[in-house]
Amino acid sequence: MITYPGSFLSRGRDDMAEIIKSRKAVSVNPLKSSTPLGAALAYLGMEGAVPLFHGSQGCTSFALVLSVRHYKEAIPLQTTAMDEVATILGAAANMEEALLNLQRRMAPRFIGIASTALVETRGEDYAGDLKLILARQAALADTTVVFASTPDYTGALEDGWAAAVSAIIESVVAPWSPAMTSFQQVNVLPGVGQTPADIEILRDLIESFGLYPVVLPDLSGSLDGHISEEWCPTTQGGARLEEVAQMARAVHTIAIGEHMRRPADLLGSLTGVPVTVFPTLTGLGANDRLLSLLSHLSGKAVPARYRRQRSQLLDAMLDGHFHFGGKRIAIAADPDMLFSLSRFFNAMGAEIVVAVASTANAPHLDSIPARRVIIGDLADMEDAVRAAGGADLLVTHSHGRQSAERLGIPLLRVGFPIFDRLGTAHMQTIGYRGTRDLIFRVANLFMGQMHDHAPGDFATAWPVPSSEEIVHDSASFADH
C-alpha cells in the first residue's frame, strides 16, 4: 500500500479537528442517502446489469426516484417486494422469484443484490439462500449474481458503494495465476463521488500514457446521458465482466477516496497487484502525484497537453484566489467528499467554518481543516452556521436549498442527489481541468453575489450637499 506525503496520514496530531456526534433522536433534515442506494449506484456501473433491492417496495421506490431525478435517465432498479408474510416467515422465495422474473423478462448478464434494513434486522441467511437458489435454478447459470450486505442503519452512500464493489471483486475477479499474461493495464476503483465525466477524464489520462484502464464500477458508459439506438432494459455500457475477471493482470491499481481502501486492499490481496489510494484527486498536488505515478508505471514523460493544463490551473488559482480569500464556507457531505472539498477551499484561502459529515465511518475526518466536524444532518449544519455568525457559501446537495434560502447565502450543489440542475453527470471536479472548472464555478458564484454600487452607497462617507448649501457656499466663495 502506498500513501503519498501530504495525505492525512502524514499530519501531526496537534491540528486535528474535533469530532462531534449529534445526539438527536431523529434526523429532521437528512443529509445522507441510504447504504443500499450506494450499492445500487455501484451495480449500475456494470454492463448489462440490474440492481435488485432485497426488501420492501417502499425501500426501492425512494431510491429509484432519487436516482432518476439525479441522472435524468431510466434506472433499472428492481425489488424482491417483501410483504408482511415474507417479513415474518422469510423472504428466500421472494428472492428466487425476483431472480427468475428478471432473467426471463430482462435477460441481464449481471444482477447485483443489496440487502435492506428489513431483511438484515430479521437476520436471514441470505447468502445461504442465494447459494441454494443458484444451485437448483439452471435458468440462472449464465447470469452473474452478486450479494452485498448493505443495511440502511450502518453507514451511508459511500459505505454501500464500497460494499458492492467488494462483493463484485470477491465474486468475479479471478485470483492471480502463473498462466495469466502480464498486460500494461491499470485498474481504477473510483469512489461514489466521481461523476461519469470524472471517470472519462481518468480513462483519457491513463490511455495517454499508453496504459489500458479497467474501471470498476464504470458509470461513464451507463449513466453518461446518451441516447441509445435501441431500447435496452438493463444498463448499457459499464464495466465488462470479462475485463473485471482479469484484473489480476494489471501492473497497478488506483483507488480514489478512503471509502475505497477496503475494496482496494481486497483486490490487492486477491491478485497481488500493487495499490495506491488517493484520498482526493481535486487540487494541484494530488494530480501532480497521479501523473508522476502514471509516468513511472509507463516509463513515459508526461504529455505536453497535461503540462499545459497544469499551467492553466495555476493561472486559474491566481485569478480565483482574490475571490476565495477570507471567505467563510459551510460544507455538508459524505466523508470523502467533505475531505476533498474542504482541502480544496482551504488551499484557495477560504475558511471552513462549518463541516458536517453524513457518517463517522471514515478514518480521516479529524484531518479536515476545520476546528470541528459534526456527524449529523442538514439541520445541524444550519444551526452551526448561525452559531458561527454566518457563512459566505453553503456546499451540499440539492436538499440543502431550503437551508440556503433561510440562511440567505448561496448554494454550491455537490454530491448526490442534485435534482434541480441539469448536467450533473458532466460536472468535472478531478484532474487539472476539473479543478480549474471548479475554481471558476465557485468564483463566478461569489462574483454573482457582489453588490452593484450606486450613488446612495457613498452618501454616508461623503454626504451630498443640499441646493441651499451649494448656493451658500458659492456666495461665500464669491465674497472671498
DRENDREN-513694 format. One record per residue (C-alpha): residue number from 1; residue in three letters; chain; x, y, z. Coordinates in pm, whole numbers, plus 50000, padded with zeros to 5 digits. Each point is the difference from the previous one (the first is absolute). Example, Ala and Ser with C-alpha at 12.3 -4.5 7.8 and 13.67 -1.06 7.14 Angstrom:
<atoms>
1,ALA,A,51230,49550,50780
2,SER,A,50137,50344,49934
</atoms>
This chain:
<atoms>
1,MET,A,50000,50000,50000
2,ILE,A,50140,50340,49901
3,THR,A,49909,50319,50183
4,TYR,A,50144,50321,49865
5,PRO,A,50146,50273,50222
6,GLY,A,49750,50276,50054
7,SER,A,49710,49763,50055
8,PHE,A,49812,49997,50328
9,LEU,A,50218,49715,50133
10,SER,A,50306,50225,50000
11,ARG,A,49846,50277,50213
12,GLY,A,50079,50051,50364
13,ARG,A,49742,49965,50277
14,ASP,A,50013,50366,50110
15,ASP,A,49785,50134,49716
16,MET,A,49734,49729,49994
17,ALA,A,49635,50101,49991
18,GLU,A,49767,49915,50289
19,ILE,A,49734,49743,49908
20,ILE,A,49653,50075,50140
21,LYS,A,49712,49754,49962
22,SER,A,49646,50131,49999
23,ARG,A,49791,49841,50275
24,LYS,A,49659,50082,49856
25,ALA,A,49736,49728,50013
26,VAL,A,49884,50075,49646
27,SER,A,50152,50143,49684
28,VAL,A,49797,50309,49918
29,ASN,A,50157,50081,49661
30,PRO,A,50202,49697,49887
31,LEU,A,50338,50045,49838
32,LYS,A,50092,49643,49917
33,SER,A,49857,49764,49741
34,SER,A,49952,49634,50085
35,THR,A,50263,49728,49981
36,PRO,A,49797,49780,49758
37,LEU,A,49971,50296,49763
38,GLY,A,50380,50031,49997
39,ALA,A,50024,49630,49910
40,ALA,A,49741,50042,49724
41,LEU,A,50200,50285,49845
42,ALA,A,50310,49780,49997
43,TYR,A,49809,49714,49836
44,LEU,A,49882,50245,49731
45,GLY,A,50365,50030,49899
46,MET,A,49998,49641,49868
47,GLU,A,49910,49913,49641
48,GLY,A,49662,49829,49949
49,ALA,A,49915,50040,50367
50,VAL,A,49686,50020,50211
51,PRO,A,50025,50105,50369
52,LEU,A,49758,49814,50228
53,PHE,A,49896,50116,50348
54,HIS,A,49922,49715,50236
55,GLY,A,49725,50167,50200
56,SER,A,49664,50169,49970
57,GLN,A,49875,50201,49704
58,GLY,A,50019,50322,50199
59,CYS,A,50375,49962,50054
60,THR,A,50049,49978,49625
61,SER,A,49759,50275,49897
62,PHE,A,50180,50276,50190
63,ALA,A,50339,49897,49865
64,LEU,A,49861,49974,49647
65,VAL,A,49845,50347,50012
66,LEU,A,50320,50162,50125
67,SER,A,50214,49821,49738
68,VAL,A,49770,50093,49711
69,ARG,A,49980,50364,50112
70,HIS,A,50377,50021,50043
71,TYR,A,50109,49841,49670
72,LYS,A,49690,50081,49792
73,GLU,A,50029,49647,49858
74,ALA,A,49804,49674,50015
75,ILE,A,50125,49800,50300
76,PRO,A,49936,49620,49993
77,LEU,A,49965,49967,50378
78,GLN,A,49791,49701,50111
79,THR,A,49873,49856,50331
80,THR,A,49924,49665,50158
81,ALA,A,49678,50163,50131
82,MET,A,49990,49855,50352
83,ASP,A,49659,50026,50164
84,GLU,A,49878,49936,50356
85,VAL,A,49997,49619,49956
86,ALA,A,50351,49989,49852
87,THR,A,50127,50225,50278
88,ILE,A,49883,49750,50262
89,LEU,A,50049,49664,49827
90,GLY,A,50306,50079,49788
91,ALA,A,50062,50152,49657
92,ALA,A,50210,49734,49823
93,ALA,A,49705,49927,49771
94,ASN,A,49972,50370,49912
95,MET,A,50366,50010,49906
96,GLU,A,49972,49690,49783
97,GLU,A,49687,50123,49825
98,ALA,A,50156,50341,49936
99,LEU,A,50317,49850,49849
100,LEU,A,49802,49772,49769
101,ASN,A,49768,50281,49892
102,LEU,A,50293,50231,49924
103,GLN,A,50176,49731,49798
104,ARG,A,49688,49921,49801
105,ARG,A,49890,50357,49931
106,MET,A,50328,50197,49982
107,ALA,A,50272,49738,49935
108,PRO,A,50271,50185,50196
109,ARG,A,50362,49886,50001
110,PHE,A,50043,50127,50356
111,ILE,A,49763,50032,50295
112,GLY,A,50125,50186,50305
113,ILE,A,49799,49940,50318
114,ALA,A,50010,50247,50289
115,SER,A,49842,49918,50332
116,THR,A,49787,50249,50190
117,ALA,A,49935,50053,50370
118,LEU,A,49685,49790,49981
119,VAL,A,50176,49675,49909
120,GLU,A,50312,50078,50204
121,THR,A,49804,50066,50318
122,ARG,A,49820,49669,49962
123,GLY,A,50337,49823,49980
124,GLU,A,49942,49781,49696
125,ASP,A,50272,49781,49853
126,TYR,A,49973,50173,49665
127,ALA,A,50345,49883,49887
128,GLY,A,49900,49637,50056
129,ASP,A,49661,50056,49837
130,LEU,A,50166,50147,49691
131,LYS,A,50245,49711,49975
132,LEU,A,49715,49747,50007
133,ILE,A,49799,50200,49743
134,LEU,A,50289,50016,49755
135,ALA,A,50072,49629,50044
136,ARG,A,49647,49886,49912
137,GLN,A,49902,50256,49737
138,ALA,A,50165,49918,49667
139,ALA,A,49841,50312,49845
140,LEU,A,50244,50214,50204
141,ALA,A,50310,49812,49890
142,ASP,A,50110,50269,49754
143,THR,A,49926,50291,50233
144,THR,A,50254,50135,50247
145,VAL,A,49819,50067,50327
146,VAL,A,50175,50197,50278
147,PHE,A,49870,50073,50350
148,ALA,A,50118,50287,50223
149,SER,A,49895,50052,50359
150,THR,A,49885,50363,50017
151,PRO,A,49756,50063,50287
152,ASP,A,49871,50358,50011
153,TYR,A,50097,50047,50363
154,THR,A,50375,49957,49944
155,GLY,A,50171,50272,49804
156,ALA,A,49891,50200,49699
157,LEU,A,50052,50030,49624
158,GLU,A,50377,49947,50007
159,ASP,A,49971,49689,50218
160,GLY,A,49747,49837,49767
161,TRP,A,50208,50078,49692
162,ALA,A,50312,49849,50160
163,ALA,A,49809,49691,50117
164,ALA,A,49865,49937,49650
165,VAL,A,50344,50040,49839
166,SER,A,50147,49759,50255
167,ALA,A,49725,49748,49924
168,ILE,A,50070,50025,49626
169,ILE,A,50372,49947,50057
170,GLU,A,49939,49696,50219
171,SER,A,49759,49842,49751
172,VAL,A,50144,50093,49661
173,VAL,A,50375,50069,50016
174,ALA,A,50215,49695,49937
175,PRO,A,50303,49957,50230
176,TRP,A,50341,50040,49844
177,SER,A,50149,49689,49844
178,PRO,A,50324,49936,49807
179,ALA,A,49792,49943,49687
180,MET,A,49893,50367,49995
181,THR,A,50184,50214,49747
182,SER,A,50123,50333,50138
183,PHE,A,49844,50300,49830
184,GLN,A,50053,50378,50009
185,GLN,A,49672,50031,50182
186,VAL,A,49909,50232,50287
187,ASN,A,49701,49922,50222
188,VAL,A,49797,50300,50115
189,LEU,A,49760,49988,50295
190,PRO,A,49816,50335,49996
191,GLY,A,49798,50116,50298
192,VAL,A,49631,50083,50006
193,GLY,A,50086,50370,49977
194,GLN,A,50150,49970,49652
195,THR,A,49762,50094,49720
196,PRO,A,49992,49828,49660
197,ALA,A,50194,50300,49866
198,ASP,A,50267,49950,50268
199,ILE,A,50040,49637,49899
200,GLU,A,50039,50103,49636
201,ILE,A,50277,50238,50104
202,LEU,A,50178,49718,50182
203,ARG,A,49966,49764,49706
204,ASP,A,50141,50254,49753
205,LEU,A,50283,50083,50239
206,ILE,A,50105,49636,50045
207,GLU,A,49973,49924,49629
208,SER,A,50220,50299,49917
209,PHE,A,50288,49819,50174
210,GLY,A,49949,49689,49785
211,LEU,A,49829,49811,50283
212,TYR,A,49665,49818,49987
213,PRO,A,49749,50097,50272
214,VAL,A,49748,49756,50148
215,VAL,A,49752,50197,50209
216,LEU,A,49782,49842,50269
217,PRO,A,49725,50121,50018
218,ASP,A,49984,50196,49675
219,LEU,A,49711,50248,49987
220,SER,A,50149,50184,49702
221,GLY,A,49835,49761,49757
222,SER,A,49674,49922,50179
223,LEU,A,49897,50334,50156
224,ASP,A,50177,50259,49785
225,GLY,A,49675,50122,49845
226,HIS,A,49981,49869,49645
227,ILE,A,49723,49889,49764
228,SER,A,50036,49633,49904
229,GLU,A,49907,49873,49656
230,GLU,A,49798,49716,50152
231,TRP,A,49806,49974,50324
232,CYS,A,50162,49777,50258
233,PRO,A,49844,49900,50336
234,THR,A,50342,49969,50169
235,THR,A,50293,50238,50025
236,GLN,A,50179,50082,49675
237,GLY,A,50371,50048,50040
238,GLY,A,50192,49960,50321
239,ALA,A,50269,49760,50120
240,ARG,A,50012,49676,49799
241,LEU,A,49999,49678,50202
242,GLU,A,50277,49851,49785
243,GLU,A,50234,50291,50079
244,VAL,A,49911,50010,50369
245,ALA,A,50084,49629,50023
246,GLN,A,50349,50075,49863
247,MET,A,50095,50279,50240
248,ALA,A,50287,49788,50129
249,ARG,A,50201,50069,49684
250,ALA,A,50028,50373,50076
251,VAL,A,50325,50171,50097
252,HIS,A,49832,50225,50257
253,THR,A,49667,50086,50165
254,ILE,A,49891,50357,50066
255,ALA,A,49720,50064,50249
256,ILE,A,49839,50337,50072
257,GLY,A,49878,50083,50348
258,GLU,A,50048,49838,50338
259,HIS,A,49671,49811,49968
260,MET,A,50163,49807,49713
261,ARG,A,50295,49884,50209
262,ARG,A,49827,49678,50109
263,PRO,A,49909,49895,49642
264,ALA,A,50351,50097,49889
265,ASP,A,50161,49793,50275
266,LEU,A,49772,49708,49911
267,LEU,A,50098,50022,49634
268,GLY,A,50367,50028,50091
269,SER,A,49991,49694,50225
270,LEU,A,49815,49798,49737
271,THR,A,50215,50094,49702
272,GLY,A,50332,50116,50141
273,VAL,A,49973,50324,49799
274,PRO,A,50150,50305,50181
275,VAL,A,49748,50258,50118
276,THR,A,50007,50377,50041
277,VAL,A,49712,50176,50177
278,PHE,A,49958,50370,49924
279,PRO,A,49787,50172,50267
280,THR,A,49904,50258,49736
281,LEU,A,50077,50087,49639
282,THR,A,49883,50360,50027
283,GLY,A,50284,50250,50027
284,LEU,A,50345,50064,49862
285,GLY,A,50209,49776,50226
286,ALA,A,49777,49694,49972
287,ASN,A,50007,50009,49621
288,ASP,A,50375,50057,49994
289,ARG,A,50036,49677,50196
290,LEU,A,49759,49815,49770
291,LEU,A,50189,50099,49685
292,SER,A,50333,49915,50163
293,LEU,A,49867,49652,50079
294,LEU,A,49873,49945,49645
295,SER,A,50329,50125,49856
296,HIS,A,50187,49756,50224
297,LEU,A,49774,49706,49906
298,SER,A,50019,50066,49626
299,GLY,A,50358,50122,49979
300,LYS,A,49878,50297,49795
301,ALA,A,50022,50373,50055
302,VAL,A,49688,50196,50091
303,PRO,A,49828,50104,49672
304,ALA,A,50028,50366,49905
305,ARG,A,49626,50060,50020
306,TYR,A,49996,49920,50370
307,ARG,A,50290,50234,50062
308,ARG,A,49789,50262,49826
309,GLN,A,49695,49914,50213
310,ARG,A,50212,50029,50314
311,SER,A,50109,50346,49891
312,GLN,A,49635,50094,49940
313,LEU,A,49909,49877,50348
314,LEU,A,50275,50213,50155
315,ASP,A,49867,50304,49815
316,ALA,A,49645,49920,50117
317,MET,A,50125,49976,50358
318,LEU,A,50166,50340,49968
319,ASP,A,49687,50155,49849
320,GLY,A,49765,49830,50243
321,HIS,A,50176,50053,50332
322,PHE,A,49882,50363,50011
323,HIS,A,49644,49871,50023
324,PHE,A,50073,49710,50237
325,GLY,A,50224,50176,50251
326,GLY,A,49835,50045,50339
327,LYS,A,49669,49848,49892
328,ARG,A,49812,49797,50263
329,ILE,A,49885,49660,49871
330,ALA,A,49748,49752,50143
331,ILE,A,50017,49646,49855
332,ALA,A,49768,49705,50063
333,ALA,A,50080,49680,49809
334,ASP,A,50109,49637,50021
335,PRO,A,50343,49962,50168
336,ASP,A,50223,49969,49691
337,MET,A,49828,50284,49817
338,LEU,A,50016,50211,50316
339,PHE,A,50373,49927,50028
340,SER,A,50066,50080,49634
341,LEU,A,49800,50323,49985
342,SER,A,50121,50134,50334
343,ARG,A,50362,49950,49891
344,PHE,A,49921,50172,49670
345,PHE,A,49843,50307,50161
346,ASN,A,50270,50018,50266
347,ALA,A,50274,49992,49735
348,MET,A,49830,50290,49820
349,GLY,A,50006,50216,50313
350,ALA,A,49645,49948,50128
351,GLU,A,49907,49907,50359
352,ILE,A,49788,49695,50080
353,VAL,A,49772,50129,50276
354,VAL,A,49757,49704,49995
355,ALA,A,50075,49640,49898
356,VAL,A,49724,49737,50025
357,ALA,A,50054,49635,49903
358,SER,A,49721,49754,49926
359,THR,A,50170,49716,50190
360,ALA,A,50297,49937,50225
361,ASN,A,50113,49697,49796
362,ALA,A,50321,50165,49881
363,PRO,A,50350,50011,50153
364,HIS,A,50090,50346,49871
365,LEU,A,49723,50224,50133
366,ASP,A,50237,50148,50258
367,SER,A,50230,50108,49715
368,ILE,A,49740,50237,49856
369,PRO,A,50128,50361,50030
370,ALA,A,49731,50117,50241
371,ARG,A,49981,50045,50376
372,ARG,A,49733,49732,50029
373,VAL,A,49813,49750,49784
374,ILE,A,49638,49929,50083
375,ILE,A,49848,49658,49926
376,GLY,A,49644,50100,49929
377,ASP,A,49747,50128,49750
378,LEU,A,49915,50322,49818
379,ALA,A,49815,50137,50304
380,ASP,A,50325,49968,50199
381,MET,A,50179,50183,49720
382,GLU,A,49744,50280,50005
383,ASP,A,50029,50041,50376
384,ALA,A,50379,49997,49982
385,VAL,A,50005,50272,49733
386,ARG,A,49787,50226,50218
387,ALA,A,50218,49926,50303
388,ALA,A,50312,50085,49797
389,GLY,A,49860,50339,49902
390,GLY,A,49914,49909,49644
391,ALA,A,50183,49883,49690
392,ASP,A,50062,50120,49645
393,LEU,A,49925,49670,49827
394,LEU,A,49813,49679,50075
395,VAL,A,50131,49685,49827
396,THR,A,49775,49694,49996
397,HIS,A,49747,49818,49779
398,SER,A,49658,50119,49885
399,HIS,A,49830,49922,50331
400,GLY,A,50191,50296,50145
401,ARG,A,49821,50257,49784
402,GLN,A,49742,50087,50268
403,SER,A,50274,50045,50259
404,ALA,A,50190,50229,49764
405,GLU,A,49684,50205,49947
406,ARG,A,49933,50030,50372
407,LEU,A,50362,50093,50070
408,GLY,A,50010,50245,49711
409,ILE,A,50321,49862,49849
410,PRO,A,50074,49850,49655
411,LEU,A,50008,49622,49948
412,LEU,A,50260,49801,49807
413,ARG,A,49840,49666,49912
414,VAL,A,50228,49699,50034
415,GLY,A,49961,49627,50063
416,PHE,A,49680,49797,49984
417,PRO,A,49723,50083,49932
418,ILE,A,49996,50307,49775
419,PHE,A,49653,50004,49849
420,ASP,A,49936,50371,49934
421,ARG,A,50284,50056,49754
422,LEU,A,50090,49847,49662
423,GLY,A,50334,49853,49900
424,THR,A,50090,49834,50329
425,ALA,A,50161,49702,49825
426,HIS,A,50228,50232,49805
427,MET,A,50134,50207,50292
428,GLN,A,50376,49959,50039
429,THR,A,50185,50036,50329
430,ILE,A,50314,49787,49955
431,GLY,A,50315,50048,49797
432,TYR,A,50160,50332,49915
433,ARG,A,49707,50097,49777
434,GLY,A,49732,49888,50246
435,THR,A,50165,50195,50282
436,ARG,A,50026,50306,49775
437,ASP,A,49630,49976,49910
438,LEU,A,49907,49969,50369
439,ILE,A,50196,50316,50079
440,PHE,A,49812,50188,49729
441,ARG,A,49662,49867,50118
442,VAL,A,50057,50118,50355
443,ALA,A,50163,50330,49906
444,ASN,A,49716,50085,49763
445,LEU,A,49752,49917,50275
446,PHE,A,50177,50245,50231
447,MET,A,50017,50265,49726
448,GLY,A,49628,49960,49938
449,GLN,A,49935,50096,50364
450,MET,A,50204,50320,49981
451,HIS,A,49811,50321,50064
452,ASP,A,49962,50243,49707
453,HIS,A,50094,50343,50137
454,ALA,A,49760,50290,49958
455,PRO,A,50029,50371,50100
456,GLY,A,49817,49932,50324
457,ASP,A,50285,49771,50116
458,PHE,A,50228,50304,50036
459,ALA,A,49756,50226,50186
460,THR,A,50121,49898,50346
461,ALA,A,50366,50058,49923
462,TRP,A,49956,50320,49798
463,PRO,A,49659,50161,50074
464,VAL,A,49841,50154,49693
465,PRO,A,49943,50377,50068
466,SER,A,49656,50152,49960
467,SER,A,49926,50275,49743
468,GLU,A,49989,50267,50277
469,GLU,A,50343,49890,50123
470,ILE,A,50136,50022,49647
471,VAL,A,49866,50358,49954
472,HIS,A,50137,50108,50338
473,ASP,A,50342,49853,49930
474,SER,A,50007,50166,49658
475,ALA,A,49915,50343,50150
476,SER,A,50264,49959,50268
477,PHE,A,50256,49909,49737
478,ALA,A,49903,50311,49794
479,ASP,A,50041,50228,50306
480,HIS,A,50351,49872,50051
</atoms>
